[in-house]
Amino acid sequence: MRLPLILCAALALSACVEIQQATDRAGRDTAKTVLPEALAVYFPQVPKALFTPFTNCVVDNADAAEVQALAADAITGVDQGTADTIRTVLARPETQNCLRAAAPTALGTL
């Protein structure tokens, strides 16, 4: 009797994980749509050739709450809060490492 119950619980847990992953991907995809505008408005020093690496590195290194805030900004529009969220993520060593790795490739396409 215990084995079927354990199997059902494992299947339910697996489905929850898949749903969480799909939700996270959707949120990150939506968050990526707001970054180019935010970069153009609040980070004019970023060359256009680096918008894609900046977008990917910021969203990939954002936590769930930051992704949620950026995804909401895709609906409501960019503002100072968007820029603050981006600055917070940019300050992380992981984000800076990501940018250092991506920038030479992106700039080589100029």
C-alpha positions in Angstrom: 0.0 0.0 0.0 2.9 2.4 0.7 4.6 1.9 -2.7 1.6 3.3 -4.8 1.3 6.2 -2.4 5.0 7.0 -2.7 4.8 6.7 -6.5 1.8 9.1 -6.6 3.6 11.6 -4.4 6.7 11.4 -6.5 4.7 12.0 -9.7 2.8 14.9 -8.2 6.1 16.5 -7.0 7.6 16.0 -10.4 4.7 17.8 -12.0 5.0 20.7 -9.6 8.7 21.1 -10.4 7.9 21.1 -14.1 5.2 23.8 -13.6 7.6 25.9 -11.5 10.3 25.6 -14.2 7.8 26.6 -16.9 6.6 29.5 -14.9 10.2 30.6 -14.3 11.0 30.4 -18.0 8.0 32.4 -18.9 8.8 35.1 -16.4 12.4 35.3 -17.5 11.3 35.5 -21.2 8.9 38.3 -20.3 11.6 40.1 -18.2 14.0 40.0 -21.2 11.5 42.1 -23.3 11.8 45.1 -20.9 15.6 45.2 -20.7 16.5 46.8 -24.1 14.2 49.8 -23.4 15.5 50.1 -19.8 19.1 50.0 -21.1 18.4 52.7 -23.7 16.7 55.0 -21.2 18.6 54.4 -17.9 22.0 53.1 -19.1 22.9 55.1 -22.2 26.5 54.3 -21.8 25.8 50.6 -22.8 26.5 50.2 -26.5 23.6 48.8 -28.5 25.7 45.8 -29.5 25.8 44.8 -25.8 22.0 45.0 -25.2 21.6 41.3 -25.8 24.4 40.2 -23.5 23.3 42.6 -20.8 19.8 41.4 -21.1 20.7 37.8 -20.9 23.2 38.2 -18.0 20.9 40.4 -16.0 17.8 38.1 -16.4 19.9 34.9 -15.9 21.3 36.2 -12.6 18.2 37.8 -11.2 16.4 36.0 -8.4 12.7 35.1 -8.6 11.5 38.4 -7.1 13.6 40.5 -9.4 12.4 38.5 -12.4 8.8 39.1 -11.3 9.4 42.8 -10.9 11.0 43.0 -14.4 8.3 41.0 -15.9 5.7 43.3 -14.4 7.6 46.3 -15.8 7.1 44.8 -19.2 3.4 45.5 -18.7 3.5 48.8 -16.8 6.6 50.3 -18.4 10.1 51.0 -17.3 10.8 53.4 -14.5 13.4 54.1 -11.9 12.4 50.9 -10.1 13.4 49.0 -13.2 16.8 50.7 -13.3 17.3 50.0 -9.6 16.5 46.3 -10.1 19.0 46.1 -13.0 21.7 47.9 -11.0 21.2 45.4 -8.1 21.7 42.5 -10.4 24.6 44.1 -12.3 26.4 44.5 -9.0 26.7 40.8 -8.5 30.0 39.1 -9.3 28.2 36.4 -11.2 26.5 39.0 -13.5 29.8 40.8 -14.0 31.6 37.5 -14.9 28.8 36.8 -17.4 29.2 40.2 -19.0 33.0 39.8 -19.2 32.5 36.5 -21.0 29.8 37.8 -23.4 31.0 41.3 -24.2 34.1 40.4 -26.4 31.9 38.1 -28.6 29.2 40.8 -28.9 31.6 43.6 -29.6 33.4 41.5 -32.2 30.3 41.6 -34.3 30.5 45.4 -34.7 
